[in-house]
Structures are given as structure tokens and as C-alpha cells.
């Protein structure tokens, strides 16, 4: 009998940091360097984590998606 593969655990600290980097203020003053299209794509990607977990979207993501 094969052991079941371990579920990957979502690193919410990393996701929340990436969300903060999408905002105009950034994370500790550091904003993601990306085109508007890339920022929207990243916001949609990150929003999927929140949706799958049944969590409400942070304001930054809600405004972008």
C-alpha cells in the first residue's frame, strides 16, 4: 500500500506579503515592479487562493479583481 502524498500547505504569510506588494503603498515601501497587466494577472492568481480557502478577499485584491 502506497502512502498518500502529503498535502501542500498554503503559506499565508507569503501570500499576504505578495498582496501587500500589489498595493500602491507596497510592503514596507516595496511595490511589485510589473506592468498593469501583470499586476492584474498576479491579483487574479492570488485571489484564487483566497477563494479556494473560503476566505474573504483583502481590499487590495477586491479592488483589482
DAPEPE-V830616 format. One record per run of one state. SS is the DSSP state (helix for helix, strand for strand, loop for the rest). FROM is the first residue (numbers start at 1). LEN is the number of residues. If there is no record, write none. Layout:
((SS;FROM;LEN) (SS;FROM;LEN))
This chain:
((loop;1;11) (helix;12;11) (loop;23;4) (strand;27;1) (loop;28;2) (strand;30;1) (loop;31;5) (helix;36;18) (loop;54;5) (helix;59;6) (loop;65;1))
